[in-house]
């Protein structure tokens, strides 16, 4: 007994070369957001000529497939760990 080939459904939106290009975007600029990646894909008519729209979840799925994770970055104030602030936190606790 053999398995019948899969029929129907959607084909892949991105090919392997396009997936590598998305990974290269993240490697080149690790502070890039998923929305910025989507905008870059939609504006690039050379590498992504067959892409008219792409969802953020699709981009996230491609990055996870290639073991790349995105972290939310935020600005840390320089005063956060100064001696004065540490002393204020210590006094607040006591």
PyMOL CGO cylinders between C-alpha atoms (Angstrom):
from pymol import cmd
from pymol.cgo import CYLINDER

trace = [
    CYLINDER, 0.00, 0.00, 0.00, 1.48, 3.32, -1.05, 0.3, 1, 1, 1, 1, 1, 1,
    CYLINDER, 1.48, 3.32, -1.05, 0.64, 6.85, -0.09, 0.3, 1, 1, 1, 1, 1, 1,
    CYLINDER, 0.64, 6.85, -0.09, -1.04, 9.04, -2.69, 0.3, 1, 1, 1, 1, 1, 1,
    CYLINDER, -1.04, 9.04, -2.69, 0.67, 12.35, -3.51, 0.3, 1, 1, 1, 1, 1, 1,
    CYLINDER, 0.67, 12.35, -3.51, -0.67, 15.46, -1.84, 0.3, 1, 1, 1, 1, 1, 1,
    CYLINDER, -0.67, 15.46, -1.84, -2.99, 17.44, -4.08, 0.3, 1, 1, 1, 1, 1, 1,
    CYLINDER, -2.99, 17.44, -4.08, -4.65, 20.80, -3.68, 0.3, 1, 1, 1, 1, 1, 1,
    CYLINDER, -4.65, 20.80, -3.68, -3.74, 23.47, -1.17, 0.3, 1, 1, 1, 1, 1, 1,
    CYLINDER, -3.74, 23.47, -1.17, -1.44, 26.41, -1.68, 0.3, 1, 1, 1, 1, 1, 1,
    CYLINDER, -1.44, 26.41, -1.68, 2.05, 26.29, -3.05, 0.3, 1, 1, 1, 1, 1, 1,
    CYLINDER, 2.05, 26.29, -3.05, 4.92, 27.92, -1.23, 0.3, 1, 1, 1, 1, 1, 1,
    CYLINDER, 4.92, 27.92, -1.23, 4.89, 31.70, -1.43, 0.3, 1, 1, 1, 1, 1, 1,
    CYLINDER, 4.89, 31.70, -1.43, 8.68, 32.10, -1.14, 0.3, 1, 1, 1, 1, 1, 1,
    CYLINDER, 8.68, 32.10, -1.14, 11.42, 30.05, -2.74, 0.3, 1, 1, 1, 1, 1, 1,
    CYLINDER, 11.42, 30.05, -2.74, 14.65, 29.11, -0.95, 0.3, 1, 1, 1, 1, 1, 1,
    CYLINDER, 14.65, 29.11, -0.95, 16.61, 32.03, -2.38, 0.3, 1, 1, 1, 1, 1, 1,
    CYLINDER, 16.61, 32.03, -2.38, 13.99, 34.51, -1.17, 0.3, 1, 1, 1, 1, 1, 1,
    CYLINDER, 13.99, 34.51, -1.17, 13.97, 32.91, 2.28, 0.3, 1, 1, 1, 1, 1, 1,
    CYLINDER, 13.97, 32.91, 2.28, 17.76, 33.26, 2.46, 0.3, 1, 1, 1, 1, 1, 1,
    CYLINDER, 17.76, 33.26, 2.46, 17.44, 36.92, 1.46, 0.3, 1, 1, 1, 1, 1, 1,
    CYLINDER, 17.44, 36.92, 1.46, 15.03, 37.52, 4.37, 0.3, 1, 1, 1, 1, 1, 1,
    CYLINDER, 15.03, 37.52, 4.37, 17.54, 35.89, 6.73, 0.3, 1, 1, 1, 1, 1, 1,
    CYLINDER, 17.54, 35.89, 6.73, 20.31, 38.06, 5.27, 0.3, 1, 1, 1, 1, 1, 1,
    CYLINDER, 20.31, 38.06, 5.27, 18.23, 41.17, 6.03, 0.3, 1, 1, 1, 1, 1, 1,
    CYLINDER, 18.23, 41.17, 6.03, 18.13, 40.18, 9.69, 0.3, 1, 1, 1, 1, 1, 1,
    CYLINDER, 18.13, 40.18, 9.69, 21.84, 39.31, 9.76, 0.3, 1, 1, 1, 1, 1, 1,
    CYLINDER, 21.84, 39.31, 9.76, 22.77, 42.65, 8.17, 0.3, 1, 1, 1, 1, 1, 1,
    CYLINDER, 22.77, 42.65, 8.17, 20.61, 44.71, 10.55, 0.3, 1, 1, 1, 1, 1, 1,
    CYLINDER, 20.61, 44.71, 10.55, 19.55, 42.80, 13.66, 0.3, 1, 1, 1, 1, 1, 1,
    CYLINDER, 19.55, 42.80, 13.66, 17.37, 45.62, 14.98, 0.3, 1, 1, 1, 1, 1, 1,
    CYLINDER, 17.37, 45.62, 14.98, 15.01, 45.31, 12.01, 0.3, 1, 1, 1, 1, 1, 1,
    CYLINDER, 15.01, 45.31, 12.01, 11.35, 44.65, 12.78, 0.3, 1, 1, 1, 1, 1, 1,
    CYLINDER, 11.35, 44.65, 12.78, 9.00, 42.27, 11.01, 0.3, 1, 1, 1, 1, 1, 1,
    CYLINDER, 9.00, 42.27, 11.01, 7.08, 45.21, 9.57, 0.3, 1, 1, 1, 1, 1, 1,
    CYLINDER, 7.08, 45.21, 9.57, 10.26, 46.71, 8.17, 0.3, 1, 1, 1, 1, 1, 1,
    CYLINDER, 10.26, 46.71, 8.17, 11.11, 43.36, 6.58, 0.3, 1, 1, 1, 1, 1, 1,
    CYLINDER, 11.11, 43.36, 6.58, 7.63, 43.21, 5.03, 0.3, 1, 1, 1, 1, 1, 1,
    CYLINDER, 7.63, 43.21, 5.03, 8.00, 46.75, 3.63, 0.3, 1, 1, 1, 1, 1, 1,
    CYLINDER, 8.00, 46.75, 3.63, 11.43, 45.90, 2.20, 0.3, 1, 1, 1, 1, 1, 1,
    CYLINDER, 11.43, 45.90, 2.20, 10.00, 42.78, 0.52, 0.3, 1, 1, 1, 1, 1, 1,
    CYLINDER, 10.00, 42.78, 0.52, 7.11, 44.70, -1.02, 0.3, 1, 1, 1, 1, 1, 1,
    CYLINDER, 7.11, 44.70, -1.02, 9.42, 47.46, -2.30, 0.3, 1, 1, 1, 1, 1, 1,
    CYLINDER, 9.42, 47.46, -2.30, 12.04, 45.08, -3.76, 0.3, 1, 1, 1, 1, 1, 1,
    CYLINDER, 12.04, 45.08, -3.76, 10.91, 44.22, -7.29, 0.3, 1, 1, 1, 1, 1, 1,
    CYLINDER, 10.91, 44.22, -7.29, 14.13, 42.41, -8.21, 0.3, 1, 1, 1, 1, 1, 1,
    CYLINDER, 14.13, 42.41, -8.21, 14.44, 39.63, -5.64, 0.3, 1, 1, 1, 1, 1, 1,
    CYLINDER, 14.44, 39.63, -5.64, 10.75, 39.47, -4.67, 0.3, 1, 1, 1, 1, 1, 1,
    CYLINDER, 10.75, 39.47, -4.67, 9.12, 40.18, -8.05, 0.3, 1, 1, 1, 1, 1, 1,
    CYLINDER, 9.12, 40.18, -8.05, 6.34, 37.61, -7.57, 0.3, 1, 1, 1, 1, 1, 1,
    CYLINDER, 6.34, 37.61, -7.57, 5.30, 38.89, -4.12, 0.3, 1, 1, 1, 1, 1, 1,
    CYLINDER, 5.30, 38.89, -4.12, 2.37, 41.33, -4.08, 0.3, 1, 1, 1, 1, 1, 1,
    CYLINDER, 2.37, 41.33, -4.08, 1.52, 40.86, -0.41, 0.3, 1, 1, 1, 1, 1, 1,
    CYLINDER, 1.52, 40.86, -0.41, 2.99, 38.91, 2.48, 0.3, 1, 1, 1, 1, 1, 1,
    CYLINDER, 2.99, 38.91, 2.48, 1.89, 38.59, 6.08, 0.3, 1, 1, 1, 1, 1, 1,
    CYLINDER, 1.89, 38.59, 6.08, 4.03, 39.21, 9.11, 0.3, 1, 1, 1, 1, 1, 1,
    CYLINDER, 4.03, 39.21, 9.11, 3.28, 35.69, 10.35, 0.3, 1, 1, 1, 1, 1, 1,
    CYLINDER, 3.28, 35.69, 10.35, 4.71, 34.25, 7.11, 0.3, 1, 1, 1, 1, 1, 1,
    CYLINDER, 4.71, 34.25, 7.11, 7.93, 36.19, 7.64, 0.3, 1, 1, 1, 1, 1, 1,
    CYLINDER, 7.93, 36.19, 7.64, 8.08, 35.01, 11.24, 0.3, 1, 1, 1, 1, 1, 1,
    CYLINDER, 8.08, 35.01, 11.24, 7.53, 31.40, 10.12, 0.3, 1, 1, 1, 1, 1, 1,
    CYLINDER, 7.53, 31.40, 10.12, 10.41, 31.68, 7.60, 0.3, 1, 1, 1, 1, 1, 1,
    CYLINDER, 10.41, 31.68, 7.60, 12.75, 33.03, 10.27, 0.3, 1, 1, 1, 1, 1, 1,
    CYLINDER, 12.75, 33.03, 10.27, 11.80, 30.28, 12.71, 0.3, 1, 1, 1, 1, 1, 1,
    CYLINDER, 11.80, 30.28, 12.71, 12.37, 27.68, 10.00, 0.3, 1, 1, 1, 1, 1, 1,
    CYLINDER, 12.37, 27.68, 10.00, 15.96, 28.95, 9.73, 0.3, 1, 1, 1, 1, 1, 1,
    CYLINDER, 15.96, 28.95, 9.73, 16.37, 29.04, 13.56, 0.3, 1, 1, 1, 1, 1, 1,
    CYLINDER, 16.37, 29.04, 13.56, 16.35, 32.83, 13.72, 0.3, 1, 1, 1, 1, 1, 1,
    CYLINDER, 16.35, 32.83, 13.72, 14.45, 34.54, 16.50, 0.3, 1, 1, 1, 1, 1, 1,
    CYLINDER, 14.45, 34.54, 16.50, 13.60, 38.19, 16.85, 0.3, 1, 1, 1, 1, 1, 1,
    CYLINDER, 13.60, 38.19, 16.85, 13.73, 40.02, 20.15, 0.3, 1, 1, 1, 1, 1, 1,
    CYLINDER, 13.73, 40.02, 20.15, 11.99, 43.24, 20.98, 0.3, 1, 1, 1, 1, 1, 1,
    CYLINDER, 11.99, 43.24, 20.98, 14.60, 45.91, 21.55, 0.3, 1, 1, 1, 1, 1, 1,
    CYLINDER, 14.60, 45.91, 21.55, 14.15, 48.87, 23.83, 0.3, 1, 1, 1, 1, 1, 1,
    CYLINDER, 14.15, 48.87, 23.83, 16.20, 51.76, 25.09, 0.3, 1, 1, 1, 1, 1, 1,
    CYLINDER, 16.20, 51.76, 25.09, 17.66, 51.47, 28.57, 0.3, 1, 1, 1, 1, 1, 1,
    CYLINDER, 17.66, 51.47, 28.57, 18.29, 54.74, 30.40, 0.3, 1, 1, 1, 1, 1, 1,
    CYLINDER, 18.29, 54.74, 30.40, 21.88, 55.20, 31.52, 0.3, 1, 1, 1, 1, 1, 1,
    CYLINDER, 21.88, 55.20, 31.52, 20.75, 56.14, 35.04, 0.3, 1, 1, 1, 1, 1, 1,
    CYLINDER, 20.75, 56.14, 35.04, 19.11, 52.76, 35.58, 0.3, 1, 1, 1, 1, 1, 1,
    CYLINDER, 19.11, 52.76, 35.58, 22.07, 51.23, 37.42, 0.3, 1, 1, 1, 1, 1, 1,
    CYLINDER, 22.07, 51.23, 37.42, 23.74, 54.32, 38.81, 0.3, 1, 1, 1, 1, 1, 1,
    CYLINDER, 23.74, 54.32, 38.81, 24.63, 54.39, 42.50, 0.3, 1, 1, 1, 1, 1, 1,
    CYLINDER, 24.63, 54.39, 42.50, 22.04, 57.07, 43.20, 0.3, 1, 1, 1, 1, 1, 1,
    CYLINDER, 22.04, 57.07, 43.20, 19.18, 55.02, 41.69, 0.3, 1, 1, 1, 1, 1, 1,
    CYLINDER, 19.18, 55.02, 41.69, 20.35, 51.86, 43.46, 0.3, 1, 1, 1, 1, 1, 1,
    CYLINDER, 20.35, 51.86, 43.46, 20.30, 53.72, 46.76, 0.3, 1, 1, 1, 1, 1, 1,
    CYLINDER, 20.30, 53.72, 46.76, 16.79, 55.04, 46.07, 0.3, 1, 1, 1, 1, 1, 1,
    CYLINDER, 16.79, 55.04, 46.07, 15.57, 51.52, 45.32, 0.3, 1, 1, 1, 1, 1, 1,
    CYLINDER, 15.57, 51.52, 45.32, 17.21, 50.23, 48.49, 0.3, 1, 1, 1, 1, 1, 1,
    CYLINDER, 17.21, 50.23, 48.49, 15.50, 52.94, 50.58, 0.3, 1, 1, 1, 1, 1, 1,
    CYLINDER, 15.50, 52.94, 50.58, 12.15, 52.23, 48.90, 0.3, 1, 1, 1, 1, 1, 1,
    CYLINDER, 12.15, 52.23, 48.90, 12.36, 48.54, 49.78, 0.3, 1, 1, 1, 1, 1, 1,
    CYLINDER, 12.36, 48.54, 49.78, 13.15, 49.28, 53.42, 0.3, 1, 1, 1, 1, 1, 1,
]
cmd.load_cgo(trace, "trace")
